[in-house]
Each structure stands twice: as C-alpha cells, then as structure tokens.
Amino acid sequence: MTIIKGFNSIPRMYMHDRPMVLFDDPGKSVRQLVQEHKDKLKRADLHGQDLHGLDLTGADLTDAWLEGADLTGSCLKGADLSGANLVGADLHGAILEDTDLSAASLRCAILSDANMADARFGYADLTGAWLDGGGRGGTLERADLGNANLSYAYMDQARLTGTDMSHAYLKGAYLAHAHLVDADLSGAHLEGTVLFHADMRRTILERASLRGANMRFTLLTGARMAGADITGATFATLHALDVAQDCDFDPDAVVSDAEEPPAGGKEA
C-alpha cells in the first residue's frame, strides 16, 4: 500500500500508470482514513481492502481502484464511483441508492441483495456479476443500465421495475423470476438470455434481439415487441405472445416446448 503525505494538496504517485492516493497517519487504520477523507478518494488505491460496513455516503471514489475490496453492507448512497475498478469486489447488501457507477468495471462483482435503486450504470461492465435479488432489500428499480454490459450476469429474482436497460448487452444472462415490469429493454441484446418465469408486463422490447432466449412461462401482458427478433426463442406455448403488443412473429421461427392444446380444449 502506497502512503502519500500531505492530504491537503493530495500529491500523486504512479505505479503501472495507476495513480494511488492515501493519507499518512500511522496512528490510524485504512478504514479510519477512508471514513474521514471520503470526499478526497478520487483515484485512490484501495484494492483488496476491508471496507465493510463503512458509511461512505456521498464519497468521491471516481476512478478509484477497488478491485477485490470488501464493501459488504457499506453505505455508498449518492457516492461517485464512475470509472472505478470494482472487478471482483464484494458489495453484498451494500446501499448503492442513487450512486453513480457509470463506466465502472464490475466484472464478476458481487452485488447480491444490494439496494441499487436509482443507481446509474451507463456503459458499466458487469460481465458475470451477481445481481440477484432473492433476499431482503435488494433492488435495481428505476436504475439506469442503458448500454451496460451484463453478459452472463446472474440476476435471479432481480427487481428491475421501471429500470432503463435500453441497448444493454445481456447475452447469456440469467434473469429467471426477474421483475421487469415497465422496464425499457428497447434495442437490448438478449441472445440466449434466460427469462424463465420473468414478469415482463408492459416491458418495452422494441427492436430487441431475443434470439434463442428462454422465455418459458414469461409473463408478457402489454409488452411492446415491435421489431423484436425472437428467432429460436423458446416459449411454453405460442399463446404466450398473444398478449404482447405489436408482436409480429413467424411461428416457424420460434420454439414451443409444450404441445398446442386442441381447439376448444385445454392444455394437459
């Protein structure tokens, strides 16, 4: 850990082109210094540090190096983490409400049960991240995930009501049982995405690519699907598309894994 004296002027040192900033006070731990100087942590080197449970409300962590850091249960409400390196960081149960994470790198980060309501993830890299919301308090409601990369992310039971995911990349992501009511997925890439039993009522899917997606038992009442590509997508029955709006589809281009009920009859 590089220690830099003189926190008022915040001089910088560089290692592998990575600016590193910390404050020199041998009588205090890194946790104490981070807590006290949370508004002066821009480009700070905090990789692998134990920062769990800290109150970092409104902290300036722009471009900070937090790879592998433990931020479980920390409060980062309203903080600026834009451009930060959070690869493999643990933010389980953290409060990220109204936090700016735009263009941040969160590959394989753990965000399970974190409160991310109204957070901004525009252009962030969340490849392989854990964003499941099965526990208490976890939510991504009204978050901005536009143009974010969520390929292969694990989002089981994620709460995404009213979330902007337009033009996001969700290839191979796992969104079984996710709540996507009123979400905007226009132009999104959902190739091979698992949307099994997802609630997508009134979801905007216009011009989205759903090629090969698993949409068995997905609720699509009122969903807007004009121009969506559902080639090879799997549905429990083709009747699942009847409730969607503006869904022009070729029955031969989609897959039903259940037999169509006979006329006037019921499914077994």
Phi and psi in degrees as GROMACS dihedral restraints (atoms count N, CA, C in turn):
[ dihedral_restraints ]
;  ai    aj    ak    al  type     phi  dphi    fc
    3     4     5     6     1   -86.2    20    10
    4     5     6     7     1   127.2    20    10
    6     7     8     9     1  -107.2    20    10
    7     8     9    10     1   127.5    20    10
    9    10    11    12     1  -112.5    20    10
   10    11    12    13     1   126.1    20    10
   12    13    14    15     1   -79.8    20    10
   13    14    15    16     1   157.3    20    10
   15    16    17    18     1    78.9    20    10
   16    17    18    19     1    67.5    20    10
   18    19    20    21     1   -71.5    20    10
   19    20    21    22     1   -14.8    20    10
   21    22    23    24     1   -66.0    20    10
   22    23    24    25     1   -44.1    20    10
   24    25    26    27     1   -90.9    20    10
   25    26    27    28     1   -13.5    20    10
   27    28    29    30     1    47.4    20    10
   28    29    30    31     1    64.2    20    10
   30    31    32    33     1   -65.2    20    10
   31    32    33    34     1   157.8    20    10
   33    34    35    36     1  -119.6    20    10
   34    35    36    37     1   148.9    20    10
   36    37    38    39     1  -123.7    20    10
   37    38    39    40     1   157.3    20    10
   39    40    41    42     1  -125.9    20    10
   40    41    42    43     1   138.8    20    10
   42    43    44    45     1  -140.4    20    10
   43    44    45    46     1   120.4    20    10
   45    46    47    48     1    55.0    20    10
   46    47    48    49     1    41.1    20    10
   48    49    50    51     1    62.1    20    10
   49    50    51    52     1    17.6    20    10
   51    52    53    54     1  -107.4    20    10
   52    53    54    55     1   111.2    20    10
   54    55    56    57     1   -66.9    20    10
   55    56    57    58     1   137.2    20    10
   57    58    59    60     1  -127.3    20    10
   58    59    60    61     1   126.5    20    10
   60    61    62    63     1  -129.5    20    10
   61    62    63    64     1   127.9    20    10
   63    64    65    66     1  -151.0    20    10
   64    65    66    67     1   177.5    20    10
   66    67    68    69     1  -119.7    20    10
   67    68    69    70     1   141.8    20    10
   69    70    71    72     1   -91.4    20    10
   70    71    72    73     1   107.4    20    10
   72    73    74    75     1  -155.1    20    10
   73    74    75    76     1    90.7    20    10
   75    76    77    78     1   -60.3    20    10
   76    77    78    79     1   -15.2    20    10
   78    79    80    81     1   -87.1    20    10
   79    80    81    82     1    -0.4    20    10
   81    82    83    84     1  -126.7    20    10
   82    83    84    85     1   148.7    20    10
   84    85    86    87     1   -80.1    20    10
   85    86    87    88     1   166.3    20    10
   87    88    89    90     1   -58.6    20    10
   88    89    90    91     1   -41.3    20    10
   90    91    92    93     1   -58.1    20    10
   91    92    93    94     1   -44.1    20    10
   93    94    95    96     1   -65.8    20    10
   94    95    96    97     1   -42.3    20    10
   96    97    98    99     1   -64.8    20    10
   97    98    99   100     1   -41.8    20    10
   99   100   101   102     1   -63.1    20    10
  100   101   102   103     1   -42.9    20    10
  102   103   104   105     1   -62.7    20    10
  103   104   105   106     1   -43.5    20    10
  105   106   107   108     1   -73.9    20    10
  106   107   108   109     1   -31.6    20    10
  108   109   110   111     1  -115.3    20    10
  109   110   111   112     1    34.7    20    10
  111   112   113   114     1   -62.7    20    10
  112   113   114   115     1   -18.8    20    10
  114   115   116   117     1   -90.0    20    10
  115   116   117   118     1     4.2    20    10
  117   118   119   120     1  -130.0    20    10
  118   119   120   121     1    36.4    20    10
  120   121   122   123     1  -106.5    20    10
  121   122   123   124     1    19.6    20    10
  123   124   125   126     1   -62.1    20    10
  124   125   126   127     1   127.6    20    10
  126   127   128   129     1    63.1    20    10
  127   128   129   130     1    23.2    20    10
  129   130   131   132     1   -71.2    20    10
  130   131   132   133     1   145.7    20    10
  132   133   134   135     1   -92.4    20    10
  133   134   135   136     1   103.8    20    10
  135   136   137   138     1  -129.0    20    10
  136   137   138   139     1    26.2    20    10
  138   139   140   141     1   -66.1    20    10
  139   140   141   142     1   136.0    20    10
  141   142   143   144     1    72.4    20    10
  142   143   144   145     1     5.5    20    10
  144   145   146   147     1   -78.6    20    10
  145   146   147   148     1   151.7    20    10
  147   148   149   150     1   -89.0    20    10
  148   149   150   151     1   102.3    20    10
  150   151   152   153     1  -120.3    20    10
  151   152   153   154     1    22.6    20    10
  153   154   155   156     1   -64.2    20    10
  154   155   156   157     1   142.4    20    10
  156   157   158   159     1    72.5    20    10
  157   158   159   160     1     5.0    20    10
  159   160   161   162     1   -76.0    20    10
  160   161   162   163     1   151.6    20    10
  162   163   164   165     1   -93.7    20    10
  163   164   165   166     1   100.1    20    10
  165   166   167   168     1  -114.5    20    10
  166   167   168   169     1    35.2    20    10
  168   169   170   171     1   -56.4    20    10
  169   170   171   172     1   127.5    20    10
  171   172   173   174     1    70.7    20    10
  172   173   174   175     1    12.4    20    10
  174   175   176   177     1   -64.8    20    10
  175   176   177   178     1   148.5    20    10
  177   178   179   180     1  -100.0    20    10
  178   179   180   181     1    98.9    20    10
  180   181   182   183     1  -117.6    20    10
  181   182   183   184     1    31.9    20    10
  183   184   185   186     1   -56.7    20    10
  184   185   186   187     1   129.2    20    10
  186   187   188   189     1    58.9    20    10
  187   188   189   190     1    19.4    20    10
  189   190   191   192     1   -70.6    20    10
  190   191   192   193     1   153.3    20    10
  192   193   194   195     1  -100.2    20    10
  193   194   195   196     1   102.4    20    10
  195   196   197   198     1  -121.8    20    10
  196   197   198   199     1    25.1    20    10
  198   199   200   201     1   -58.0    20    10
  199   200   201   202     1   126.4    20    10
  201   202   203   204     1    71.0    20    10
  202   203   204   205     1     9.3    20    10
  204   205   206   207     1   -72.1    20    10
  205   206   207   208     1   151.5    20    10
  207   208   209   210     1   -97.9    20    10
  208   209   210   211     1   106.1    20    10
  210   211   212   213     1  -118.1    20    10
  211   212   213   214     1    24.1    20    10
  213   214   215   216     1   -59.1    20    10
  214   215   216   217     1   132.0    20    10
  216   217   218   219     1    69.4    20    10
  217   218   219   220     1     5.9    20    10
  219   220   221   222     1   -76.4    20    10
  220   221   222   223     1   152.8    20    10
  222   223   224   225     1  -101.5    20    10
  223   224   225   226     1   112.1    20    10
  225   226   227   228     1  -118.8    20    10
  226   227   228   229     1    29.2    20    10
  228   229   230   231     1   -58.9    20    10
  229   230   231   232     1   126.4    20    10
  231   232   233   234     1    71.8    20    10
  232   233   234   235     1     8.1    20    10
  234   235   236   237     1   -75.9    20    10
  235   236   237   238     1   159.7    20    10
  237   238   239   240     1  -107.2    20    10
  238   239   240   241     1   105.7    20    10
  240   241   242   243     1  -115.9    20    10
  241   242   243   244     1    22.5    20    10
  243   244   245   246     1   -61.8    20    10
  244   245   246   247     1   134.6    20    10
  246   247   248   249     1    73.5    20    10
  247   248   249   250     1     4.5    20    10
  249   250   251   252     1   -73.8    20    10
  250   251   252   253     1   151.7    20    10
  252   253   254   255     1   -96.4    20    10
  253   254   255   256     1   105.8    20    10
  255   256   257   258     1  -119.0    20    10
  256   257   258   259     1    28.5    20    10
  258   259   260   261     1   -58.6    20    10
  259   260   261   262     1   123.7    20    10
  261   262   263   264     1    69.2    20    10
  262   263   264   265     1     9.5    20    10
  264   265   266   267     1   -71.7    20    10
  265   266   267   268     1   151.6    20    10
  267   268   269   270     1  -106.3    20    10
  268   269   270   271     1   108.7    20    10
  270   271   272   273     1  -117.3    20    10
  271   272   273   274     1    28.8    20    10
  273   274   275   276     1   -56.8    20    10
  274   275   276   277     1   126.3    20    10
  276   277   278   279     1    70.6    20    10
  277   278   279   280     1     9.9    20    10
  279   280   281   282     1   -73.4    20    10
  280   281   282   283     1   158.5    20    10
  282   283   284   285     1  -101.2    20    10
  283   284   285   286     1   110.7    20    10
  285   286   287   288     1  -120.8    20    10
  286   287   288   289     1    29.7    20    10
  288   289   290   291     1   -66.0    20    10
  289   290   291   292     1   126.4    20    10
  291   292   293   294     1    61.2    20    10
  292   293   294   295     1    27.5    20    10
  294   295   296   297     1   -88.6    20    10
  295   296   297   298     1   143.5    20    10
  297   298   299   300     1   -95.5    20    10
  298   299   300   301     1   109.2    20    10
  300   301   302   303     1  -119.0    20    10
  301   302   303   304     1    24.0    20    10
  303   304   305   306     1   -62.8    20    10
  304   305   306   307     1   136.3    20    10
  306   307   308   309     1    61.3    20    10
  307   308   309   310     1    15.9    20    10
  309   310   311   312     1   -79.4    20    10
  310   311   312   313     1   155.3    20    10
  312   313   314   315     1  -102.0    20    10
  313   314   315   316     1   112.3    20    10
  315   316   317   318     1  -123.3    20    10
  316   317   318   319     1    32.4    20    10
  318   319   320   321     1   -58.9    20    10
  319   320   321   322     1   126.0    20    10
  321   322   323   324     1    61.4    20    10
  322   323   324   325     1    17.3    20    10
  324   325   326   327     1   -72.1    20    10
  325   326   327   328     1   153.1    20    10
  327   328   329   330     1  -102.2    20    10
  328   329   330   331     1   113.3    20    10
  330   331   332   333     1  -122.9    20    10
  331   332   333   334     1    22.5    20    10
  333   334   335   336     1   -58.2    20    10
  334   335   336   337     1   133.4    20    10
  336   337   338   339     1    59.0    20    10
  337   338   339   340     1    20.1    20    10
  339   340   341   342     1   -82.3    20    10
  340   341   342   343     1   146.9    20    10
  342   343   344   345     1   -87.5    20    10
  343   344   345   346     1   102.7    20    10
  345   346   347   348     1  -115.1    20    10
  346   347   348   349     1    25.6    20    10
  348   349   350   351     1   -59.0    20    10
  349   350   351   352     1   131.9    20    10
  351   352   353   354     1    65.1    20    10
  352   353   354   355     1    12.1    20    10
  354   355   356   357     1   -72.3    20    10
  355   356   357   358     1   158.1    20    10
  357   358   359   360     1  -116.9    20    10
  358   359   360   361     1   116.1    20    10
  360   361   362   363     1  -118.3    20    10
  361   362   363   364     1    20.3    20    10
  363   364   365   366     1   -52.0    20    10
  364   365   366   367     1   126.8    20    10
  366   367   368   369     1    63.4    20    10
  367   368   369   370     1    14.0    20    10
  369   370   371   372     1   -75.1    20    10
  370   371   372   373     1   154.1    20    10
  372   373   374   375     1  -103.3    20    10
  373   374   375   376     1   106.4    20    10
  375   376   377   378     1  -114.2    20    10
  376   377   378   379     1    28.0    20    10
  378   379   380   381     1   -56.1    20    10
  379   380   381   382     1   125.0    20    10
  381   382   383   384     1    69.6    20    10
  382   383   384   385     1    11.0    20    10
  384   385   386   387     1   -74.1    20    10
  385   386   387   388     1   156.4    20    10
  387   388   389   390     1  -101.5    20    10
  388   389   390   391     1   115.2    20    10
  390   391   392   393     1  -128.8    20    10
  391   392   393   394     1    27.9    20    10
  393   394   395   396     1   -70.1    20    10
  394   395   396   397     1   150.0    20    10
  396   397   398   399     1  -127.1    20    10
  397   398   399   400     1    33.9    20    10
  399   400   401   402     1   -71.6    20    10
  400   401   402   403     1   -23.5    20    10
  402   403   404   405     1   -84.9    20    10
  403   404   405   406     1  -171.1    20    10
  405   406   407   408     1   -84.5    20    10
  406   407   408   409     1   134.9    20    10
  408   409   410   411     1    93.6    20    10
  409   410   411   412     1   -18.3    20    10
  411   412   413   414     1   -74.0    20    10
  412   413   414   415     1   130.4    20    10
  414   415   416   417     1  -160.0    20    10
  415   416   417   418     1   149.6    20    10
  417   418   419   420     1  -123.9    20    10
  418   419   420   421     1    23.3    20    10
  420   421   422   423     1   -61.4    20    10
  421   422   423   424     1   132.6    20    10
  423   424   425   426     1    63.3    20    10
  424   425   426   427     1    14.4    20    10
  426   427   428   429     1   -72.5    20    10
  427   428   429   430     1   157.9    20    10
  429   430   431   432     1  -103.7    20    10
  430   431   432   433     1   106.3    20    10
  432   433   434   435     1  -115.4    20    10
  433   434   435   436     1    22.5    20    10
  435   436   437   438     1   -59.6    20    10
  436   437   438   439     1   130.2    20    10
  438   439   440   441     1    65.5    20    10
  439   440   441   442     1    10.4    20    10
  441   442   443   444     1   -76.3    20    10
  442   443   444   445     1   154.9    20    10
  444   445   446   447     1  -100.6    20    10
  445   446   447   448     1   107.5    20    10
  447   448   449   450     1  -115.2    20    10
  448   449   450   451     1    25.7    20    10
  450   451   452   453     1   -57.9    20    10
  451   452   453   454     1   131.5    20    10
  453   454   455   456     1    60.8    20    10
  454   455   456   457     1    19.6    20    10
  456   457   458   459     1   -71.7    20    10
  457   458   459   460     1   148.5    20    10
  459   460   461   462     1  -100.4    20    10
  460   461   462   463     1   110.6    20    10
  462   463   464   465     1  -129.6    20    10
  463   464   465   466     1    37.9    20    10
  465   466   467   468     1   -57.5    20    10
  466   467   468   469     1   127.8    20    10
  468   469   470   471     1    60.8    20    10
  469   470   471   472     1    20.4    20    10
  471   472   473   474     1   -62.8    20    10
  472   473   474   475     1   141.4    20    10
  474   475   476   477     1   -98.4    20    10
  475   476   477   478     1   105.2    20    10
  477   478   479   480     1  -124.0    20    10
  478   479   480   481     1    27.8    20    10
  480   481   482   483     1   -59.8    20    10
  481   482   483   484     1   125.7    20    10
  483   484   485   486     1    71.0    20    10
  484   485   486   487     1    13.4    20    10
  486   487   488   489     1   -80.0    20    10
  487   488   489   490     1   142.0    20    10
  489   490   491   492     1   -91.3    20    10
  490   491   492   493     1   108.6    20    10
  492   493   494   495     1  -121.3    20    10
  493   494   495   496     1    27.5    20    10
  495   496   497   498     1   -62.1    20    10
  496   497   498   499     1   134.3    20    10
  498   499   500   501     1    60.7    20    10
  499   500   501   502     1    18.8    20    10
  501   502   503   504     1   -76.9    20    10
  502   503   504   505     1   157.3    20    10
  504   505   506   507     1  -104.0    20    10
  505   506   507   508     1   114.5    20    10
  507   508   509   510     1  -125.8    20    10
  508   509   510   511     1    28.9    20    10
  510   511   512   513     1   -58.0    20    10
  511   512   513   514     1   125.5    20    10
  513   514   515   516     1    69.5    20    10
  514   515   516   517     1     8.6    20    10
  516   517   518   519     1   -71.1    20    10
  517   518   519   520     1   155.0    20    10
  519   520   521   522     1  -109.3    20    10
  520   521   522   523     1   106.1    20    10
  522   523   524   525     1  -122.1    20    10
  523   524   525   526     1    33.1    20    10
  525   526   527   528     1   -60.0    20    10
  526   527   528   529     1   136.5    20    10
  528   529   530   531     1    62.6    20    10
  529   530   531   532     1    16.3    20    10
  531   532   533   534     1   -73.0    20    10
  532   533   534   535     1   150.8    20    10
  534   535   536   537     1  -101.5    20    10
  535   536   537   538     1   107.3    20    10
  537   538   539   540     1  -120.7    20    10
  538   539   540   541     1    27.3    20    10
  540   541   542   543     1   -61.0    20    10
  541   542   543   544     1   128.0    20    10
  543   544   545   546     1    64.9    20    10
  544   545   546   547     1    15.0    20    10
  546   547   548   549     1   -76.8    20    10
  547   548   549   550     1   155.2    20    10
  549   550   551   552     1  -107.9    20    10
  550   551   552   553     1   107.9    20    10
  552   553   554   555     1  -117.0    20    10
  553   554   555   556     1    27.3    20    10
  555   556   557   558     1   -62.7    20    10
  556   557   558   559     1   132.5    20    10
  558   559   560   561     1    70.1    20    10
  559   560   561   562     1     9.4    20    10
  561   562   563   564     1   -76.5    20    10
  562   563   564   565     1   155.9    20    10
  564   565   566   567     1  -102.2    20    10
  565   566   567   568     1   109.2    20    10
  567   568   569   570     1  -122.0    20    10
  568   569   570   571     1    34.5    20    10
  570   571   572   573     1   -66.7    20    10
  571   572   573   574     1   122.7    20    10
  573   574   575   576     1    70.4    20    10
  574   575   576   577     1    13.4    20    10
  576   577   578   579     1   -74.1    20    10
  577   578   579   580     1   141.2    20    10
  579   580   581   582     1   -92.3    20    10
  580   581   582   583     1   112.9    20    10
  582   583   584   585     1  -120.5    20    10
  583   584   585   586     1    28.3    20    10
  585   586   587   588     1   -56.0    20    10
  586   587   588   589     1   123.6    20    10
  588   589   590   591     1    60.6    20    10
  589   590   591   592     1    20.2    20    10
  591   592   593   594     1   -73.3    20    10
  592   593   594   595     1   148.8    20    10
  594   595   596   597     1   -97.4    20    10
  595   596   597   598     1   103.9    20    10
  597   598   599   600     1  -118.5    20    10
  598   599   600   601     1    37.0    20    10
  600   601   602   603     1   -63.4    20    10
  601   602   603   604     1   129.7    20    10
  603   604   605   606     1    61.0    20    10
  604   605   606   607     1    18.1    20    10
  606   607   608   609     1   -71.5    20    10
  607   608   609   610     1   140.4    20    10
  609   610   611   612     1   -90.3    20    10
  610   611   612   613     1   114.6    20    10
  612   613   614   615     1  -121.7    20    10
  613   614   615   616     1    21.5    20    10
  615   616   617   618     1   -62.2    20    10
  616   617   618   619     1   129.7    20    10
  618   619   620   621     1    63.5    20    10
  619   620   621   622     1    15.4    20    10
  621   622   623   624     1   -78.9    20    10
  622   623   624   625     1   152.3    20    10
  624   625   626   627     1  -100.6    20    10
  625   626   627   628     1   113.3    20    10
  627   628   629   630     1  -115.2    20    10
  628   629   630   631     1    28.1    20    10
  630   631   632   633     1   -60.5    20    10
  631   632   633   634     1   123.2    20    10
  633   634   635   636     1    71.4    20    10
  634   635   636   637     1    12.2    20    10
  636   637   638   639     1   -72.4    20    10
  637   638   639   640     1   148.7    20    10
  639   640   641   642     1   -92.8    20    10
  640   641   642   643     1   104.2    20    10
  642   643   644   645     1  -117.9    20    10
  643   644   645   646     1    31.9    20    10
  645   646   647   648     1   -63.8    20    10
  646   647   648   649     1   124.2    20    10
  648   649   650   651     1    63.5    20    10
  649   650   651   652     1    20.0    20    10
  651   652   653   654     1   -71.2    20    10
  652   653   654   655     1   134.6    20    10
  654   655   656   657     1   -89.2    20    10
  655   656   657   658     1   114.8    20    10
  657   658   659   660     1  -118.4    20    10
  658   659   660   661     1    21.8    20    10
  660   661   662   663     1   -57.9    20    10
  661   662   663   664     1   121.4    20    10
  663   664   665   666     1    75.5    20    10
  664   665   666   667     1     4.8    20    10
  666   667   668   669     1   -66.3    20    10
  667   668   669   670     1   144.6    20    10
  669   670   671   672     1  -102.8    20    10
  670   671   672   673     1   113.0    20    10
  672   673   674   675     1  -125.2    20    10
  673   674   675   676     1    22.0    20    10
  675   676   677   678     1   -59.5    20    10
  676   677   678   679     1   126.9    20    10
  678   679   680   681     1    78.8    20    10
  679   680   681   682     1     3.8    20    10
  681   682   683   684     1   -73.4    20    10
  682   683   684   685     1   144.3    20    10
  684   685   686   687     1  -101.1    20    10
  685   686   687   688     1   108.2    20    10
  687   688   689   690     1  -113.3    20    10
  688   689   690   691     1    26.9    20    10
  690   691   692   693     1   -58.1    20    10
  691   692   693   694     1   125.2    20    10
  693   694   695   696     1    75.1    20    10
  694   695   696   697     1     2.7    20    10
  696   697   698   699     1   -69.2    20    10
  697   698   699   700     1   149.9    20    10
  699   700   701   702     1  -108.1    20    10
  700   701   702   703     1   128.5    20    10
  702   703   704   705     1  -125.3    20    10
  703   704   705   706     1   153.3    20    10
  705   706   707   708     1   -62.6    20    10
  706   707   708   709     1   -43.7    20    10
  708   709   710   711     1  -146.4    20    10
  709   710   711   712     1   158.9    20    10
  711   712   713   714     1   -71.1    20    10
  712   713   714   715     1   -13.5    20    10
  714   715   716   717     1   -65.4    20    10
  715   716   717   718     1   -17.5    20    10
  717   718   719   720     1   -61.8    20    10
  718   719   720   721     1   -24.9    20    10
  720   721   722   723     1   -87.6    20    10
  721   722   723   724     1   -10.5    20    10
  723   724   725   726     1   -64.0    20    10
  724   725   726   727     1   -27.9    20    10
  726   727   728   729     1   -89.6    20    10
  727   728   729   730     1    -8.0    20    10
  729   730   731   732     1   -80.2    20    10
  730   731   732   733     1   152.7    20    10
  732   733   734   735     1   -91.5    20    10
  733   734   735   736     1   141.4    20    10
  735   736   737   738     1    54.3    20    10
  736   737   738   739     1    37.6    20    10
  738   739   740   741     1   -98.5    20    10
  739   740   741   742     1   100.6    20    10
  741   742   743   744     1   -94.6    20    10
  742   743   744   745     1   115.7    20    10
  744   745   746   747     1  -139.3    20    10
  745   746   747   748     1   153.1    20    10
  747   748   749   750     1   -95.5    20    10
  748   749   750   751     1   114.3    20    10
  750   751   752   753     1   -54.9    20    10
  751   752   753   754     1   -25.8    20    10
  753   754   755   756     1   -78.2    20    10
  754   755   756   757     1   -11.1    20    10
  756   757   758   759     1   -96.0    20    10
  757   758   759   760     1    -8.4    20    10
  759   760   761   762     1  -118.0    20    10
  760   761   762   763     1   164.2    20    10
  762   763   764   765     1  -117.5    20    10
  763   764   765   766     1   131.4    20    10
  765   766   767   768     1  -110.1    20    10
  766   767   768   769     1   127.3    20    10
  768   769   770   771     1   -97.3    20    10
  769   770   771   772     1    14.1    20    10
  771   772   773   774     1  -134.7    20    10
  772   773   774   775     1   147.4    20    10
  774   775   776   777     1   -69.0    20    10
  775   776   777   778     1   144.3    20    10
  777   778   779   780     1   -69.2    20    10
  778   779   780   781     1   136.8    20    10
  780   781   782   783     1   -67.9    20    10
  781   782   783   784     1   147.9    20    10
  783   784   785   786     1   -65.1    20    10
  784   785   786   787     1   156.8    20    10
  786   787   788   789     1   -55.3    20    10
  787   788   789   790     1   127.7    20    10
  789   790   791   792     1    78.5    20    10
  790   791   792   793     1    -1.4    20    10
  792   793   794   795     1  -104.7    20    10
  793   794   795   796     1  -165.5    20    10
  795   796   797   798     1  -128.1    20    10
  796   797   798   799     1   157.5    20    10
  798   799   800   801     1   -70.4    20    10
  799   800   801   802     1   145.0    20    10
